[in-house]
Amino acid sequence: MTNPPPRFDGFPSDPDSLNRILEWTRTRILQGPDPRNGAQTPAALDARIGGSITANGMDPQAAFALFSDVIVPSTRPFNHPTSLAFVAAAPTPASLAFDAALGAAEIFAGNWDGGSGAIHAENQTLAWLAGLAGWSKDAGGVFVSGGTMGNLSALHAARMAWVNAGKPRPDRFRILCSEQAHSSIEAVAQVMDAEVVKVSSDETGRIIPTKAQEVLAHTSGVFAIVANAGATNCGAVDDLRALADLATQHGLWLHVDGAYGLAAMADPALRQQFDGIERADSFIVDPHKWFFAPYDSCALVYRDPIKGAQAHGQKGVYLDTLDQAAWNPSDYALHLTRRARGLPLWFSLVTYGTLAYGAAIAKTYEIAQQIADGIENMDGLELILGPQLTVILFRPRAMSAADLDDWAEAQRRSGALLCLPTTWRGEKVLRICVVNPETDPDYVLEVLETLA
Ligand SMILES: Cc1ncc(COP(=O)(O)O)c(C=O)c1O
């Protein structure tokens, strides 16, 4: 008995269902998201899309309506100019439109054989980033899903470089970083069964290099230093030159976590903040943060990519037919199958040109400066820190922590502003991080007036 043919017959035999998706995609790219959208409870979602997976399927247009009318409105619109919490997103229209095409192209970009054209273009983008850091053409890497995976892949390569160099294995491997380092460093250390040694930071959140020196003098097993290039909570950029000196002195790998901040290398006026990065061993920067590209994408770059390959290259008999001498992106991080997630940034850079990127970064920096100035001049508000890159910390002079939460939630629900509290030096404060050149500083200040 033979099996019946697969019944994938409702789509796209009805051309309207494909057109509906394409038309929605087009409108969404041109109009952007609704800032009032947000999370729903599982019960509310179940009431509308529970039971949608059935034995016989449903009409494709009705299925797509579940996405457009229920799923999308139940998500937070980070790429709206009023989204100033966490590190939001601001993908260019070119990058979004291109990403839809990239999905349709279904390129396997894990190895050269599967995705040479796409990989070559991704590598051009990585070379541009490496050039901004002052690295040579020998540098290279890969785009991974996000900063967490980038940090993990870089730090695994760092430890393997230590082991491959024949250095003695300590009782415990350790990673040194600032107390302001992103939570992913702690998560990565847990995966690696390593320990994080945190060094105190100054009043602006920058690591204190003399303290790092002291810690290194009496701590064994440190194989890498992680520097902040735009600490998430406060925007601080560590003194990369001082950390490079320490790394050289102690024979350590220097990894720069610039998931958010290193995009500012594209603005010549901000580039000097990262002086010293030319001496690092690896860095990451997320195009989906401040580089105007869609989720999900993190550029991981090694100064010497062979060290990445020595750590990550996978071997398997079914892979033996692949050309090992070719540039296989799967060799440079913890993954095998991958989409060419660096291409939306490539397409956007190719379309608008690198000067537009520098200008967009400069504009967001100016917007953050205008918001900070406005906060400083508002009677009821106290500017605590910033802008450091585009992060601002501030608080209303007379408002309880509970009222602050209520205010933030009311703004979020109405779609006026996504501006959430954080903790700074033990106190609840408000935090703004601007990554969208279309954020209107006057509008933001108008909303903040309701706090004063
Ligand atoms: C400095 C920094 N490093 C790492 C990460 C983790 O990146 P991802 O969320 O892409 O995994 C973030 C995320 O905000 C970050 O700001």
Ligand as a Chemical Component Dictionary entry (heavy atoms), coordinates in Angstrom:
data_LIG
# 
_chem_comp.id                   LIG 
_chem_comp.type                 NON-POLYMER 
_chem_comp.pdbx_formal_charge   0 
_chem_comp.three_letter_code    LIG 
# 
loop_
_chem_comp_atom.comp_id 
_chem_comp_atom.atom_id 
_chem_comp_atom.alt_atom_id 
_chem_comp_atom.type_symbol 
_chem_comp_atom.charge 
_chem_comp_atom.model_Cartn_x 
_chem_comp_atom.model_Cartn_y 
_chem_comp_atom.model_Cartn_z 
_chem_comp_atom.pdbx_ordinal 
LIG C1 C1 C 0 25.604 44.670 26.467 1  
LIG C2 C2 C 0 24.734 43.495 26.125 2  
LIG N1 N1 N 0 25.296 42.289 25.991 3  
LIG C3 C3 C 0 24.577 41.201 25.686 4  
LIG C4 C4 C 0 23.224 41.298 25.510 5  
LIG C5 C5 C 0 22.435 40.065 25.164 6  
LIG O1 O1 O 0 22.017 40.189 23.839 7  
LIG P1 P1 P 0 20.804 39.323 23.259 8  
LIG O2 O2 O 0 19.580 39.814 23.967 9  
LIG O3 O3 O 0 20.814 39.664 21.807 10 
LIG O4 O4 O 0 21.100 37.894 23.558 11 
LIG C6 C6 C 0 22.576 42.530 25.656 12 
LIG C7 C7 C 0 21.106 42.644 25.499 13 
LIG O5 O5 O 0 20.514 43.655 25.783 14 
LIG C8 C8 C 0 23.354 43.662 25.957 15 
LIG O6 O6 O 0 22.803 44.872 26.075 16 
# 
loop_
_chem_comp_bond.comp_id 
_chem_comp_bond.atom_id_1 
_chem_comp_bond.atom_id_2 
_chem_comp_bond.value_order 
_chem_comp_bond.pdbx_ordinal 
LIG C1 C2 SING 1  
LIG C2 N1 SING 2  
LIG C2 C8 DOUB 3  
LIG N1 C3 DOUB 4  
LIG C3 C4 SING 5  
LIG C4 C5 SING 6  
LIG C4 C6 DOUB 7  
LIG C5 O1 SING 8  
LIG O1 P1 SING 9  
LIG P1 O2 DOUB 10 
LIG P1 O3 SING 11 
LIG P1 O4 SING 12 
LIG C6 C7 SING 13 
LIG C6 C8 SING 14 
LIG C7 O5 DOUB 15 
LIG C8 O6 SING 16 
# 
